[in-house]
Amino acid sequence: MTIQQNQPTLLQQQYLANINPPEPTVLTELRAETAYHRKANMSIAPEQAQLLKWLAQIIQARYYLEIGVYTGYSSTAMALALPQDGHITACDINVTYTDIARKYWKKAGVSTKIDLYLQPALITLDTLIAQQKNNHYDLALIDADKAPTPHYFERCLQLVRSGGIIAIDNVLLHGRVLRPVQLHESESTSIMRQFNASLVQDHRINMLTLPLGDGLTLIQKK
C-alpha cells in the first residue's frame, strides 16, 4: 500500500524533471558530491533553486545576498542566473564546506561574482548596514542556523530593496513546528514557530510559504 501511494509522487518528480529546464551539469555534479556528506540535506532542493532563479530573472536581480552557503549549490545556481555584472555576498562560518563551494564556483566560471565572508553572518550583515548597503540587494536567501532567523530577517529587510525578495528555507523544521508545543522542545523550534506565525501580520511585506523541500517562505518587501 505504501509503495502504491509513493509511486505517483516519484513519477511526478520524474515527469517534472523532464519538462522543466535541465539542471546544469555542474550543479548535478555538486549535488552528487554533497550527497556523500553527513548533512547532505542541508542543501536546497533543485526545484527550490529553479524557483529562486526564475524569481531572480523576473525581478531582474543583480545583487544577491546569501546567509548559509554550505557546499554552494544555491550560490552556484544563482551566480549562473545573474547577469555578467551581477554580484553575490555569501555568508558562512564553515571552511570545510565552503571549500567545496569555492571549487564549484571556479568550475562553473562564476567565482569572480562571489564574495565569501567566513564569520558569523550577523557580523557581516551589520557591517553591510554600516557600509550603507541598505536597499542594495534584489534577492536574499536565509538558509542557516534557525534560532537567529528573526535577526537575519530584520537585517535582510534593511538590505533588500523595495520590491525585492527574501527567501527563507527549512521553515517547517522537518515537521517539528507542526506539532503542539512541547515542554522540552528546542529553542529553534519555538523561535521558528513564532516567527512563521508573525509574518502574515507583518505589514512591511507580502509573504507566501510553499511546501517545497522542508518549507520555503518567500517574502517581498513593500
N, C-alpha and C positions, 0 to 999 in steps of 0.2 A: 504494500500500500504506500509506503514511504517513497519507494522508487517511482511509482506511478505519479505521485504528487510532484516529485522533483524533476521528472523528465521534461515537462513543458517549460520549466524555468531554464534548464540547460539548453534546450532547443531555441528558446527565445534569445538567450545570450549569444548563441552561435549565429542566429539569424541577424540580430542587431549588429554584431561584429562584421558580418558580410556586407550589410547595406550602408554602414557608416563609413566615414573616411578612414583609410587604413592607418594603423599606428606606425609612426616612423620606426625604421629598423633599429635605430639607436635606443629608442625607448623600450622596444621589445627586449633588446639585449640587457638593458639596465634592469628591467623587471626580473629577468632570469637570474642575474647576479644577486639582486636583492633578495630573491626567494630563498637563498641559502642562509640568510641571517635569521637569528632567533626572533627578531622583532620585525619580520618582513611585513606584517600587517600594518605597520606604521606608515607605509607609503600610500598615497591616494590611489584610488581605483582608476583604471584607464578612462572609464566613462566620465569620471569627475574631471579629469584633465581635459577631455574633449569639450566638456561644458565650459570650463574656465577659458579655454582657447576661443570658443565660439563667442563668449561674452566679451572677451578682450577685443575681438575683431569688430563686434557690434559697436562698442563704445570707442573704438579706435585708440586703444590703450598704447601708451609709450613707456609709462613708468609703472613698475610692478614691485610691490613690497611683499616679502615672504618671511613669515615667522615659523621656523621649523623646516629645515632643509632635508634632513635625513640623508638618503643616498642620492637625492637630486632629481627624482622623477618629475615632480611638479615644476621645479625651476627650469629643467631642461625643456620640458614641453612648452612652458610659457616663453622661454627665450626663443624657441623656434617660431612661436606665433607672433612675437613682437616684430615691428619693423626694424630695419637695419640700424636706425638710430635709437632704438629702444634700450631701456636700461633696467636692471633688476638690482634691488637691495635685498640681500639674503641674510637672515639671522639664524645662528645656531651656536651650540657650545661643544659639539662632539667632533673632534678631529678625525677619528677613525671613519665615521660615516661620511663626513663631508669630503674626505679624500677621495672616496668613490665618486661623489658628486663632481668634484673637480675633474676627475678622469673623463667622465662622460660629457661634461661641458666642453672640454677640449675636443673630444671625439666628434661631438655634434657641431663644432665650429662656432660655439656661442660664448666661450669663456670671456671674451672682451666685453660682453654685455653685462656681466655679473660682478658685483662687489659683495664679497662674503665677510661678515663680521662675526668673529668667533668670540663671543662674550654673551652674558645674559641679555636676552632680547630687550628687556625694559631699559637697559643702559643705552643700547643702540637707538631705540625709539625716542627716548628723552633727548639724546644727542641730536637726532634729526630735527626734533621740535626746536631745540635751542639754536639750530642752524637755520631756522625759519623755513623748514620744508613743509609747513602746513599747507594743505590743499594742493600738494605737489603730485601725489600718486593717483593713478587712474584705477588701480585694482590692487587689492591686498588679500593674501591668504594667511589665515591663522591656523596652524596645524602643529601645535607644540604641546607642552605640558598644560593640563587643563585648569588647575587651580588659579593660575594668573590670567585666564582668558578674559574676564571682565576688564582687567587692566590693559591687556593687549588691545582689546576692542576700543577702549576710550582713547588710547593713543592713536590707533588707526583712524578713528573718526576725525581726529585733528589733521592727520597727514594725508588722508584721501580727499580728493576734490569733491565738490557738489556734483551729483550725478554719477560719481564713481562707485565702485563695488567692493565690499568686504565679504570674503567667503570664510566660513568657519567650519572646519572638518571635525568629525567624531563627536558631534553634539549629542548623540544617543548613548555614548559610552557603553556600547555593546549591550544595550537594553537596561542598564542599571538605573538610568533616570526615569524609566517607565514604571518601576516598582514603587510601591508605597514607601514612605520614608522609613528607614531602618534605624534602630537605636545606635548601632555601631557602624554605620556606613562611612565611606571615605569622605574626606573633605572635598575632593574633586567632584564626587557625585552630588553632594549637597550644593556646591557652588554652581555646577552646570545646570542642575535642575532649576535653581532660582534664576540663573542668567537666561536660560531658554525662555522661561515664563515672562521675563521682564521685557523682552524685545518687542513683543506685539504691542506694548503700551508705550514704546519709545517714539515720541513724536518727531524725533530728528531723522528718522529713517523709514524706508519701506523694506519689508523683510518677507522671506519665504523659506521654510525648511523643507527639504526634499529627502525622500528615503533612498538616497544614493550612498553607496558604501555604508559607513557607520553613521549616516546622517550628515547632510551638508546644508548649512544655513547660508543663504545669500541675502546680503544687506545692501541696499542702495542708499547712499547719503543724500538727503534732500538738499 
